[in-house]
Amino acid sequence: MSQYDPQTLQQKYERWRELQRKQEQAQAEWLEAEGLLRELHAYYQSAQWREDHAKRVPIECNNGEYCITSEDTL
């Protein structure tokens, strides 16, 4: 006599695959975010940021978002 219900296990497998796909997507997005943040950190620590900030370089920003040349962003 089987201890496992194959249909229940199939459902669990399908749920696991769904979660695995989401996890893989989240990991890819996290890696992308890390790369973007590294680039932003490099800019914020550069002489160019200080120049852009002093010159008030015009930058279009989404509503509610800080501009990258704003000290508040730092």
mmCIF file of the N, C-alpha and C atoms, coordinates in Angstrom:
data_MODEL
# 
_entry.id   MODEL 
# 
loop_
_atom_site.group_PDB 
_atom_site.id 
_atom_site.type_symbol 
_atom_site.label_atom_id 
_atom_site.label_alt_id 
_atom_site.label_comp_id 
_atom_site.label_asym_id 
_atom_site.label_entity_id 
_atom_site.label_seq_id 
_atom_site.pdbx_PDB_ins_code 
_atom_site.Cartn_x 
_atom_site.Cartn_y 
_atom_site.Cartn_z 
_atom_site.occupancy 
_atom_site.B_iso_or_equiv 
_atom_site.pdbx_formal_charge 
_atom_site.auth_seq_id 
_atom_site.auth_comp_id 
_atom_site.auth_asym_id 
_atom_site.auth_atom_id 
_atom_site.pdbx_PDB_model_num 
ATOM 1   N N  . MET A 1 1  ? 0.832  -1.192 0.000   1.00 0.00 ? 1  MET A N  1 
ATOM 2   C CA . MET A 1 1  ? 0.000  0.000  0.000   1.00 0.00 ? 1  MET A CA 1 
ATOM 3   C C  . MET A 1 1  ? 0.876  1.255  0.000   1.00 0.00 ? 1  MET A C  1 
ATOM 4   N N  . SER A 1 2  ? 0.580  2.175  -0.893  1.00 0.00 ? 2  SER A N  1 
ATOM 5   C CA . SER A 1 2  ? 1.366  3.393  -1.054  1.00 0.00 ? 2  SER A CA 1 
ATOM 6   C C  . SER A 1 2  ? 1.102  4.372  0.077   1.00 0.00 ? 2  SER A C  1 
ATOM 7   N N  . GLN A 1 3  ? 2.177  5.000  0.557   1.00 0.00 ? 3  GLN A N  1 
ATOM 8   C CA . GLN A 1 3  ? 2.066  6.009  1.614   1.00 0.00 ? 3  GLN A CA 1 
ATOM 9   C C  . GLN A 1 3  ? 1.831  7.395  1.036   1.00 0.00 ? 3  GLN A C  1 
ATOM 10  N N  . TYR A 1 4  ? 2.080  7.534  -0.242  1.00 0.00 ? 4  TYR A N  1 
ATOM 11  C CA . TYR A 1 4  ? 1.999  8.845  -0.877  1.00 0.00 ? 4  TYR A CA 1 
ATOM 12  C C  . TYR A 1 4  ? 0.833  8.892  -1.851  1.00 0.00 ? 4  TYR A C  1 
ATOM 13  N N  . ASP A 1 5  ? 0.219  10.065 -1.910  1.00 0.00 ? 5  ASP A N  1 
ATOM 14  C CA . ASP A 1 5  ? -0.841 10.293 -2.886  1.00 0.00 ? 5  ASP A CA 1 
ATOM 15  C C  . ASP A 1 5  ? -0.206 10.971 -4.095  1.00 0.00 ? 5  ASP A C  1 
ATOM 16  N N  . PRO A 1 6  ? -0.081 10.262 -5.217  1.00 0.00 ? 6  PRO A N  1 
ATOM 17  C CA . PRO A 1 6  ? 0.592  10.828 -6.386  1.00 0.00 ? 6  PRO A CA 1 
ATOM 18  C C  . PRO A 1 6  ? -0.020 12.149 -6.868  1.00 0.00 ? 6  PRO A C  1 
ATOM 19  N N  . GLN A 1 7  ? -1.336 12.288 -6.794  1.00 0.00 ? 7  GLN A N  1 
ATOM 20  C CA . GLN A 1 7  ? -1.968 13.531 -7.255  1.00 0.00 ? 7  GLN A CA 1 
ATOM 21  C C  . GLN A 1 7  ? -1.575 14.704 -6.352  1.00 0.00 ? 7  GLN A C  1 
ATOM 22  N N  . THR A 1 8  ? -1.559 14.480 -5.056  1.00 0.00 ? 8  THR A N  1 
ATOM 23  C CA . THR A 1 8  ? -1.145 15.520 -4.112  1.00 0.00 ? 8  THR A CA 1 
ATOM 24  C C  . THR A 1 8  ? 0.314  15.900 -4.362  1.00 0.00 ? 8  THR A C  1 
ATOM 25  N N  . LEU A 1 9  ? 1.146  14.900 -4.606  1.00 0.00 ? 9  LEU A N  1 
ATOM 26  C CA . LEU A 1 9  ? 2.546  15.176 -4.889  1.00 0.00 ? 9  LEU A CA 1 
ATOM 27  C C  . LEU A 1 9  ? 2.718  15.926 -6.203  1.00 0.00 ? 9  LEU A C  1 
ATOM 28  N N  . GLN A 1 10 ? 1.898  15.637 -7.184  1.00 0.00 ? 10 GLN A N  1 
ATOM 29  C CA . GLN A 1 10 ? 1.941  16.374 -8.448  1.00 0.00 ? 10 GLN A CA 1 
ATOM 30  C C  . GLN A 1 10 ? 1.618  17.841 -8.208  1.00 0.00 ? 10 GLN A C  1 
ATOM 31  N N  . GLN A 1 11 ? 0.601  18.089 -7.400  1.00 0.00 ? 11 GLN A N  1 
ATOM 32  C CA . GLN A 1 11 ? 0.229  19.464 -7.075  1.00 0.00 ? 11 GLN A CA 1 
ATOM 33  C C  . GLN A 1 11 ? 1.367  20.175 -6.330  1.00 0.00 ? 11 GLN A C  1 
ATOM 34  N N  . LYS A 1 12 ? 2.014  19.452 -5.426  1.00 0.00 ? 12 LYS A N  1 
ATOM 35  C CA . LYS A 1 12 ? 3.140  20.029 -4.700  1.00 0.00 ? 12 LYS A CA 1 
ATOM 36  C C  . LYS A 1 12 ? 4.293  20.324 -5.645  1.00 0.00 ? 12 LYS A C  1 
ATOM 37  N N  . TYR A 1 13 ? 4.541  19.437 -6.585  1.00 0.00 ? 13 TYR A N  1 
ATOM 38  C CA . TYR A 1 13 ? 5.594  19.655 -7.572  1.00 0.00 ? 13 TYR A CA 1 
ATOM 39  C C  . TYR A 1 13 ? 5.299  20.900 -8.408  1.00 0.00 ? 13 TYR A C  1 
ATOM 40  N N  . GLU A 1 14 ? 4.065  21.028 -8.861  1.00 0.00 ? 14 GLU A N  1 
ATOM 41  C CA . GLU A 1 14 ? 3.687  22.173 -9.671  1.00 0.00 ? 14 GLU A CA 1 
ATOM 42  C C  . GLU A 1 14 ? 3.835  23.475 -8.883  1.00 0.00 ? 14 GLU A C  1 
ATOM 43  N N  . ARG A 1 15 ? 3.459  23.436 -7.618  1.00 0.00 ? 15 ARG A N  1 
ATOM 44  C CA . ARG A 1 15 ? 3.614  24.622 -6.760  1.00 0.00 ? 15 ARG A CA 1 
ATOM 45  C C  . ARG A 1 15 ? 5.096  24.923 -6.562  1.00 0.00 ? 15 ARG A C  1 
ATOM 46  N N  . TRP A 1 16 ? 5.908  23.890 -6.365  1.00 0.00 ? 16 TRP A N  1 
ATOM 47  C CA . TRP A 1 16 ? 7.340  24.072 -6.198  1.00 0.00 ? 16 TRP A CA 1 
ATOM 48  C C  . TRP A 1 16 ? 7.948  24.709 -7.441  1.00 0.00 ? 16 TRP A C  1 
ATOM 49  N N  . ARG A 1 17 ? 7.558  24.242 -8.627  1.00 0.00 ? 17 ARG A N  1 
ATOM 50  C CA . ARG A 1 17 ? 8.067  24.807 -9.878  1.00 0.00 ? 17 ARG A CA 1 
ATOM 51  C C  . ARG A 1 17 ? 7.687  26.281 -10.009 1.00 0.00 ? 17 ARG A C  1 
ATOM 52  N N  . GLU A 1 18 ? 6.452  26.598 -9.634  1.00 0.00 ? 18 GLU A N  1 
ATOM 53  C CA . GLU A 1 18 ? 5.998  27.988 -9.678  1.00 0.00 ? 18 GLU A CA 1 
ATOM 54  C C  . GLU A 1 18 ? 6.872  28.854 -8.759  1.00 0.00 ? 18 GLU A C  1 
ATOM 55  N N  . LEU A 1 19 ? 7.100  28.367 -7.548  1.00 0.00 ? 19 LEU A N  1 
ATOM 56  C CA . LEU A 1 19 ? 7.920  29.112 -6.597  1.00 0.00 ? 19 LEU A CA 1 
ATOM 57  C C  . LEU A 1 19 ? 9.372  29.199 -7.056  1.00 0.00 ? 19 LEU A C  1 
ATOM 58  N N  . GLN A 1 20 ? 9.873  28.137 -7.648  1.00 0.00 ? 20 GLN A N  1 
ATOM 59  C CA . GLN A 1 20 ? 11.245 28.134 -8.141  1.00 0.00 ? 20 GLN A CA 1 
ATOM 60  C C  . GLN A 1 20 ? 11.417 29.179 -9.241  1.00 0.00 ? 20 GLN A C  1 
ATOM 61  N N  . ARG A 1 21 ? 10.469 29.274 -10.138 1.00 0.00 ? 21 ARG A N  1 
ATOM 62  C CA . ARG A 1 21 ? 10.538 30.285 -11.203 1.00 0.00 ? 21 ARG A CA 1 
ATOM 63  C C  . ARG A 1 21 ? 10.548 31.695 -10.617 1.00 0.00 ? 21 ARG A C  1 
ATOM 64  N N  . LYS A 1 22 ? 9.685  31.911 -9.617  1.00 0.00 ? 22 LYS A N  1 
ATOM 65  C CA . LYS A 1 22 ? 9.647  33.222 -8.967  1.00 0.00 ? 22 LYS A CA 1 
ATOM 66  C C  . LYS A 1 22 ? 10.969 33.519 -8.264  1.00 0.00 ? 22 LYS A C  1 
ATOM 67  N N  . GLN A 1 23 ? 11.532 32.512 -7.638  1.00 0.00 ? 23 GLN A N  1 
ATOM 68  C CA . GLN A 1 23 ? 12.801 32.695 -6.947  1.00 0.00 ? 23 GLN A CA 1 
ATOM 69  C C  . GLN A 1 23 ? 13.909 33.026 -7.943  1.00 0.00 ? 23 GLN A C  1 
ATOM 70  N N  . GLU A 1 24 ? 13.941 32.328 -9.059  1.00 0.00 ? 24 GLU A N  1 
ATOM 71  C CA . GLU A 1 24 ? 14.947 32.604 -10.084 1.00 0.00 ? 24 GLU A CA 1 
ATOM 72  C C  . GLU A 1 24 ? 14.801 34.025 -10.618 1.00 0.00 ? 24 GLU A C  1 
ATOM 73  N N  . GLN A 1 25 ? 13.567 34.463 -10.816 1.00 0.00 ? 25 GLN A N  1 
ATOM 74  C CA . GLN A 1 25 ? 13.319 35.837 -11.287 1.00 0.00 ? 25 GLN A CA 1 
ATOM 75  C C  . GLN A 1 25 ? 13.765 36.845 -10.235 1.00 0.00 ? 25 GLN A C  1 
ATOM 76  N N  . ALA A 1 26 ? 13.445 36.571 -8.979  1.00 0.00 ? 26 ALA A N  1 
ATOM 77  C CA . ALA A 1 26 ? 13.843 37.475 -7.894  1.00 0.00 ? 26 ALA A CA 1 
ATOM 78  C C  . ALA A 1 26 ? 15.364 37.546 -7.782  1.00 0.00 ? 26 ALA A C  1 
ATOM 79  N N  . GLN A 1 27 ? 16.034 36.429 -7.942  1.00 0.00 ? 27 GLN A N  1 
ATOM 80  C CA . GLN A 1 27 ? 17.498 36.422 -7.881  1.00 0.00 ? 27 GLN A CA 1 
ATOM 81  C C  . GLN A 1 27 ? 18.086 37.240 -9.027  1.00 0.00 ? 27 GLN A C  1 
ATOM 82  N N  . ALA A 1 28 ? 17.530 37.102 -10.214 1.00 0.00 ? 28 ALA A N  1 
ATOM 83  C CA . ALA A 1 28 ? 18.011 37.864 -11.368 1.00 0.00 ? 28 ALA A CA 1 
ATOM 84  C C  . ALA A 1 28 ? 17.798 39.357 -11.137 1.00 0.00 ? 28 ALA A C  1 
ATOM 85  N N  . GLU A 1 29 ? 16.652 39.727 -10.583 1.00 0.00 ? 29 GLU A N  1 
ATOM 86  C CA . GLU A 1 29 ? 16.370 41.133 -10.309 1.00 0.00 ? 29 GLU A CA 1 
ATOM 87  C C  . GLU A 1 29 ? 17.296 41.668 -9.220  1.00 0.00 ? 29 GLU A C  1 
ATOM 88  N N  . TRP A 1 30 ? 17.584 40.837 -8.225  1.00 0.00 ? 30 TRP A N  1 
ATOM 89  C CA . TRP A 1 30 ? 18.488 41.250 -7.161  1.00 0.00 ? 30 TRP A CA 1 
ATOM 90  C C  . TRP A 1 30 ? 19.881 41.519 -7.726  1.00 0.00 ? 30 TRP A C  1 
ATOM 91  N N  . LEU A 1 31 ? 20.355 40.646 -8.608  1.00 0.00 ? 31 LEU A N  1 
ATOM 92  C CA . LEU A 1 31 ? 21.662 40.849 -9.226  1.00 0.00 ? 31 LEU A CA 1 
ATOM 93  C C  . LEU A 1 31 ? 21.679 42.124 -10.067 1.00 0.00 ? 31 LEU A C  1 
ATOM 94  N N  . GLU A 1 32 ? 20.596 42.381 -10.770 1.00 0.00 ? 32 GLU A N  1 
ATOM 95  C CA . GLU A 1 32 ? 20.497 43.619 -11.547 1.00 0.00 ? 32 GLU A CA 1 
ATOM 96  C C  . GLU A 1 32 ? 20.545 44.825 -10.619 1.00 0.00 ? 32 GLU A C  1 
ATOM 97  N N  . ALA A 1 33 ? 19.797 44.760 -9.514  1.00 0.00 ? 33 ALA A N  1 
ATOM 98  C CA . ALA A 1 33 ? 19.764 45.863 -8.550  1.00 0.00 ? 33 ALA A CA 1 
ATOM 99  C C  . ALA A 1 33 ? 21.146 46.113 -7.952  1.00 0.00 ? 33 ALA A C  1 
ATOM 100 N N  . GLU A 1 34 ? 21.867 45.051 -7.653  1.00 0.00 ? 34 GLU A N  1 
ATOM 101 C CA . GLU A 1 34 ? 23.217 45.191 -7.111  1.00 0.00 ? 34 GLU A CA 1 
ATOM 102 C C  . GLU A 1 34 ? 24.130 45.904 -8.101  1.00 0.00 ? 34 GLU A C  1 
ATOM 103 N N  . GLY A 1 35 ? 24.034 45.552 -9.369  1.00 0.00 ? 35 GLY A N  1 
ATOM 104 C CA . GLY A 1 35 ? 24.850 46.202 -10.393 1.00 0.00 ? 35 GLY A CA 1 
ATOM 105 C C  . GLY A 1 35 ? 24.512 47.678 -10.534 1.00 0.00 ? 35 GLY A C  1 
ATOM 106 N N  . LEU A 1 36 ? 23.231 47.987 -10.510 1.00 0.00 ? 36 LEU A N  1 
ATOM 107 C CA . LEU A 1 36 ? 22.808 49.380 -10.603 1.00 0.00 ? 36 LEU A CA 1 
ATOM 108 C C  . LEU A 1 36 ? 23.306 50.176 -9.402  1.00 0.00 ? 36 LEU A C  1 
ATOM 109 N N  . LEU A 1 37 ? 23.203 49.599 -8.225  1.00 0.00 ? 37 LEU A N  1 
ATOM 110 C CA . LEU A 1 37 ? 23.634 50.289 -7.012  1.00 0.00 ? 37 LEU A CA 1 
ATOM 111 C C  . LEU A 1 37 ? 25.142 50.532 -7.015  1.00 0.00 ? 37 LEU A C  1 
ATOM 112 N N  . ARG A 1 38 ? 25.913 49.553 -7.477  1.00 0.00 ? 38 ARG A N  1 
ATOM 113 C CA . ARG A 1 38 ? 27.367 49.741 -7.574  1.00 0.00 ? 38 ARG A CA 1 
ATOM 114 C C  . ARG A 1 38 ? 27.698 50.924 -8.486  1.00 0.00 ? 38 ARG A C  1 
ATOM 115 N N  . GLU A 1 39 ? 26.990 51.003 -9.609  1.00 0.00 ? 39 GLU A N  1 
ATOM 116 C CA . GLU A 1 39 ? 27.231 52.099 -10.544 1.00 0.00 ? 39 GLU A CA 1 
ATOM 117 C C  . GLU A 1 39 ? 26.852 53.441 -9.927  1.00 0.00 ? 39 GLU A C  1 
ATOM 118 N N  . LEU A 1 40 ? 25.729 53.468 -9.211  1.00 0.00 ? 40 LEU A N  1 
ATOM 119 C CA . LEU A 1 40 ? 25.309 54.707 -8.545  1.00 0.00 ? 40 LEU A CA 1 
ATOM 120 C C  . LEU A 1 40 ? 26.304 55.112 -7.459  1.00 0.00 ? 40 LEU A C  1 
ATOM 121 N N  . HIS A 1 41 ? 26.779 54.160 -6.692  1.00 0.00 ? 41 HIS A N  1 
ATOM 122 C CA . HIS A 1 41 ? 27.775 54.463 -5.653  1.00 0.00 ? 41 HIS A CA 1 
ATOM 123 C C  . HIS A 1 41 ? 29.026 55.075 -6.277  1.00 0.00 ? 41 HIS A C  1 
ATOM 124 N N  . ALA A 1 42 ? 29.468 54.510 -7.380  1.00 0.00 ? 42 ALA A N  1 
ATOM 125 C CA . ALA A 1 42 ? 30.659 55.036 -8.048  1.00 0.00 ? 42 ALA A CA 1 
ATOM 126 C C  . ALA A 1 42 ? 30.421 56.484 -8.488  1.00 0.00 ? 42 ALA A C  1 
ATOM 127 N N  . TYR A 1 43 ? 29.251 56.760 -9.024  1.00 0.00 ? 43 TYR A N  1 
ATOM 128 C CA . TYR A 1 43 ? 28.919 58.128 -9.445  1.00 0.00 ? 43 TYR A CA 1 
ATOM 129 C C  . TYR A 1 43 ? 28.896 59.066 -8.248  1.00 0.00 ? 43 TYR A C  1 
ATOM 130 N N  . TYR A 1 44 ? 28.224 58.642 -7.154  1.00 0.00 ? 44 TYR A N  1 
ATOM 131 C CA . TYR A 1 44 ? 28.113 59.509 -5.980  1.00 0.00 ? 44 TYR A CA 1 
ATOM 132 C C  . TYR A 1 44 ? 29.464 59.803 -5.347  1.00 0.00 ? 44 TYR A C  1 
ATOM 133 N N  . GLN A 1 45 ? 30.425 58.943 -5.542  1.00 0.00 ? 45 GLN A N  1 
ATOM 134 C CA . GLN A 1 45 ? 31.744 59.150 -4.959  1.00 0.00 ? 45 GLN A CA 1 
ATOM 135 C C  . GLN A 1 45 ? 32.710 59.830 -5.928  1.00 0.00 ? 45 GLN A C  1 
ATOM 136 N N  . SER A 1 46 ? 32.214 60.218 -7.077  1.00 0.00 ? 46 SER A N  1 
ATOM 137 C CA . SER A 1 46 ? 33.077 60.808 -8.106  1.00 0.00 ? 46 SER A CA 1 
ATOM 138 C C  . SER A 1 46 ? 33.032 62.336 -8.051  1.00 0.00 ? 46 SER A C  1 
ATOM 139 N N  . ALA A 1 47 ? 34.054 62.909 -8.672  1.00 0.00 ? 47 ALA A N  1 
ATOM 140 C CA . ALA A 1 47 ? 34.093 64.368 -8.803  1.00 0.00 ? 47 ALA A CA 1 
ATOM 141 C C  . ALA A 1 47 ? 32.952 64.846 -9.702  1.00 0.00 ? 47 ALA A C  1 
ATOM 142 N N  . GLN A 1 48 ? 32.548 63.998 -10.642 1.00 0.00 ? 48 GLN A N  1 
ATOM 143 C CA . GLN A 1 48 ? 31.470 64.402 -11.545 1.00 0.00 ? 48 GLN A CA 1 
ATOM 144 C C  . GLN A 1 48 ? 30.185 64.675 -10.782 1.00 0.00 ? 48 GLN A C  1 
ATOM 145 N N  . TRP A 1 49 ? 29.876 63.865 -9.759  1.00 0.00 ? 49 TRP A N  1 
ATOM 146 C CA . TRP A 1 49 ? 28.643 64.111 -9.010  1.00 0.00 ? 49 TRP A CA 1 
ATOM 147 C C  . TRP A 1 49 ? 28.698 65.490 -8.361  1.00 0.00 ? 49 TRP A C  1 
ATOM 148 N N  . ARG A 1 50 ? 29.853 65.814 -7.762  1.00 0.00 ? 50 ARG A N  1 
ATOM 149 C CA . ARG A 1 50 ? 29.980 67.126 -7.114  1.00 0.00 ? 50 ARG A CA 1 
ATOM 150 C C  . ARG A 1 50 ? 29.792 68.246 -8.139  1.00 0.00 ? 50 ARG A C  1 
ATOM 151 N N  . GLU A 1 51 ? 30.366 68.079 -9.323  1.00 0.00 ? 51 GLU A N  1 
ATOM 152 C CA . GLU A 1 51 ? 30.202 69.081 -10.382 1.00 0.00 ? 51 GLU A CA 1 
ATOM 153 C C  . GLU A 1 51 ? 28.748 69.165 -10.834 1.00 0.00 ? 51 GLU A C  1 
ATOM 154 N N  . ASP A 1 52 ? 28.128 68.023 -11.083 1.00 0.00 ? 52 ASP A N  1 
ATOM 155 C CA . ASP A 1 52 ? 26.724 68.006 -11.512 1.00 0.00 ? 52 ASP A CA 1 
ATOM 156 C C  . ASP A 1 52 ? 25.824 68.637 -10.462 1.00 0.00 ? 52 ASP A C  1 
ATOM 157 N N  . HIS A 1 53 ? 26.109 68.340 -9.197  1.00 0.00 ? 53 HIS A N  1 
ATOM 158 C CA . HIS A 1 53 ? 25.324 68.903 -8.096  1.00 0.00 ? 53 HIS A CA 1 
ATOM 159 C C  . HIS A 1 53 ? 25.502 70.420 -8.046  1.00 0.00 ? 53 HIS A C  1 
ATOM 160 N N  . ALA A 1 54 ? 26.745 70.889 -8.144  1.00 0.00 ? 54 ALA A N  1 
ATOM 161 C CA . ALA A 1 54 ? 27.023 72.325 -8.078  1.00 0.00 ? 54 ALA A CA 1 
ATOM 162 C C  . ALA A 1 54 ? 26.399 73.064 -9.255  1.00 0.00 ? 54 ALA A C  1 
ATOM 163 N N  . LYS A 1 55 ? 26.434 72.450 -10.442 1.00 0.00 ? 55 LYS A N  1 
ATOM 164 C CA . LYS A 1 55 ? 25.878 73.079 -11.646 1.00 0.00 ? 55 LYS A CA 1 
ATOM 165 C C  . LYS A 1 55 ? 24.362 72.948 -11.723 1.00 0.00 ? 55 LYS A C  1 
ATOM 166 N N  . ARG A 1 56 ? 23.796 72.142 -10.820 1.00 0.00 ? 56 ARG A N  1 
ATOM 167 C CA . ARG A 1 56 ? 22.350 71.864 -10.855 1.00 0.00 ? 56 ARG A CA 1 
ATOM 168 C C  . ARG A 1 56 ? 21.938 71.372 -12.243 1.00 0.00 ? 56 ARG A C  1 
ATOM 169 N N  . VAL A 1 57 ? 22.652 70.356 -12.699 1.00 0.00 ? 57 VAL A N  1 
ATOM 170 C CA . VAL A 1 57 ? 22.380 69.771 -14.011 1.00 0.00 ? 57 VAL A CA 1 
ATOM 171 C C  . VAL A 1 57 ? 20.905 69.358 -14.063 1.00 0.00 ? 57 VAL A C  1 
ATOM 172 N N  . PRO A 1 58 ? 20.160 69.817 -15.075 1.00 0.00 ? 58 PRO A N  1 
ATOM 173 C CA . PRO A 1 58 ? 18.741 69.453 -15.154 1.00 0.00 ? 58 PRO A CA 1 
ATOM 174 C C  . PRO A 1 58 ? 18.559 67.971 -15.508 1.00 0.00 ? 58 PRO A C  1 
ATOM 175 N N  . ILE A 1 59 ? 17.778 67.296 -14.702 1.00 0.00 ? 59 ILE A N  1 
ATOM 176 C CA . ILE A 1 59 ? 17.493 65.874 -14.899 1.00 0.00 ? 59 ILE A CA 1 
ATOM 177 C C  . ILE A 1 59 ? 15.995 65.663 -14.727 1.00 0.00 ? 59 ILE A C  1 
ATOM 178 N N  . GLU A 1 60 ? 15.403 64.925 -15.644 1.00 0.00 ? 60 GLU A N  1 
ATOM 179 C CA . GLU A 1 60 ? 13.989 64.593 -15.518 1.00 0.00 ? 60 GLU A CA 1 
ATOM 180 C C  . GLU A 1 60 ? 13.839 63.424 -14.546 1.00 0.00 ? 60 GLU A C  1 
ATOM 181 N N  . CYS A 1 61 ? 12.988 63.586 -13.550 1.00 0.00 ? 61 CYS A N  1 
ATOM 182 C CA . CYS A 1 61 ? 12.765 62.551 -12.535 1.00 0.00 ? 61 CYS A CA 1 
ATOM 183 C C  . CYS A 1 61 ? 11.286 62.189 -12.511 1.00 0.00 ? 61 CYS A C  1 
ATOM 184 N N  . ASN A 1 62 ? 11.003 60.935 -12.212 1.00 0.00 ? 62 ASN A N  1 
ATOM 185 C CA . ASN A 1 62 ? 9.612  60.521 -12.039 1.00 0.00 ? 62 ASN A CA 1 
ATOM 186 C C  . ASN A 1 62 ? 9.006  61.241 -10.852 1.00 0.00 ? 62 ASN A C  1 
ATOM 187 N N  . ASN A 1 63 ? 7.731  61.475 -10.913 1.00 0.00 ? 63 ASN A N  1 
ATOM 188 C CA . ASN A 1 63 ? 7.020  62.128 -9.821  1.00 0.00 ? 63 ASN A CA 1 
ATOM 189 C C  . ASN A 1 63 ? 7.242  61.369 -8.509  1.00 0.00 ? 63 ASN A C  1 
ATOM 190 N N  . GLY A 1 64 ? 7.683  62.073 -7.494  1.00 0.00 ? 64 GLY A N  1 
ATOM 191 C CA . GLY A 1 64 ? 7.875  61.456 -6.190  1.00 0.00 ? 64 GLY A CA 1 
ATOM 192 C C  . GLY A 1 64 ? 9.250  60.855 -5.982  1.00 0.00 ? 64 GLY A C  1 
ATOM 193 N N  . GLU A 1 65 ? 10.098 60.880 -7.011  1.00 0.00 ? 65 GLU A N  1 
ATOM 194 C CA . GLU A 1 65 ? 11.449 60.328 -6.899  1.00 0.00 ? 65 GLU A CA 1 
ATOM 195 C C  . GLU A 1 65 ? 12.445 61.461 -6.712  1.00 0.00 ? 65 GLU A C  1 
ATOM 196 N N  . TYR A 1 66 ? 13.463 61.198 -5.928  1.00 0.00 ? 66 TYR A N  1 
ATOM 197 C CA . TYR A 1 66 ? 14.539 62.166 -5.785  1.00 0.00 ? 66 TYR A CA 1 
ATOM 198 C C  . TYR A 1 66 ? 15.380 62.176 -7.051  1.00 0.00 ? 66 TYR A C  1 
ATOM 199 N N  . CYS A 1 67 ? 15.995 63.307 -7.325  1.00 0.00 ? 67 CYS A N  1 
ATOM 200 C CA . CYS A 1 67 ? 16.922 63.432 -8.439  1.00 0.00 ? 67 CYS A CA 1 
ATOM 201 C C  . CYS A 1 67 ? 18.284 62.932 -7.972  1.00 0.00 ? 67 CYS A C  1 
ATOM 202 N N  . ILE A 1 68 ? 19.041 62.277 -8.850  1.00 0.00 ? 68 ILE A N  1 
ATOM 203 C CA . ILE A 1 68 ? 20.322 61.697 -8.446  1.00 0.00 ? 68 ILE A CA 1 
ATOM 204 C C  . ILE A 1 68 ? 21.351 62.757 -8.060  1.00 0.00 ? 68 ILE A C  1 
ATOM 205 N N  . THR A 1 69 ? 21.136 64.012 -8.443  1.00 0.00 ? 69 THR A N  1 
ATOM 206 C CA . THR A 1 69 ? 22.083 65.043 -8.043  1.00 0.00 ? 69 THR A CA 1 
ATOM 207 C C  . THR A 1 69 ? 21.658 65.756 -6.765  1.00 0.00 ? 69 THR A C  1 
ATOM 208 N N  . SER A 1 70 ? 20.586 65.311 -6.168  1.00 0.00 ? 70 SER A N  1 
ATOM 209 C CA . SER A 1 70 ? 20.123 65.883 -4.909  1.00 0.00 ? 70 SER A CA 1 
ATOM 210 C C  . SER A 1 70 ? 20.861 65.262 -3.738  1.00 0.00 ? 70 SER A C  1 
ATOM 211 N N  . GLU A 1 71 ? 21.176 66.060 -2.739  1.00 0.00 ? 71 GLU A N  1 
ATOM 212 C CA . GLU A 1 71 ? 21.823 65.524 -1.543  1.00 0.00 ? 71 GLU A CA 1 
ATOM 213 C C  . GLU A 1 71 ? 20.868 64.587 -0.800  1.00 0.00 ? 71 GLU A C  1 
ATOM 214 N N  . ASP A 1 72 ? 19.582 64.778 -0.950  1.00 0.00 ? 72 ASP A N  1 
ATOM 215 C CA . ASP A 1 72 ? 18.606 63.909 -0.277  1.00 0.00 ? 72 ASP A CA 1 
ATOM 216 C C  . ASP A 1 72 ? 18.706 62.478 -0.783  1.00 0.00 ? 72 ASP A C  1 
ATOM 217 N N  . THR A 1 73 ? 19.111 62.318 -2.019  1.00 0.00 ? 73 THR A N  1 
ATOM 218 C CA . THR A 1 73 ? 19.249 60.979 -2.586  1.00 0.00 ? 73 THR A CA 1 
ATOM 219 C C  . THR A 1 73 ? 20.367 60.218 -1.896  1.00 0.00 ? 73 THR A C  1 
ATOM 220 N N  . LEU A 1 74 ? 21.429 60.925 -1.557  1.00 0.00 ? 74 LEU A N  1 
ATOM 221 C CA . LEU A 1 74 ? 22.557 60.292 -0.883  1.00 0.00 ? 74 LEU A CA 1 
ATOM 222 C C  . LEU A 1 74 ? 22.127 59.731 0.446   1.00 0.00 ? 74 LEU A C  1 
# 
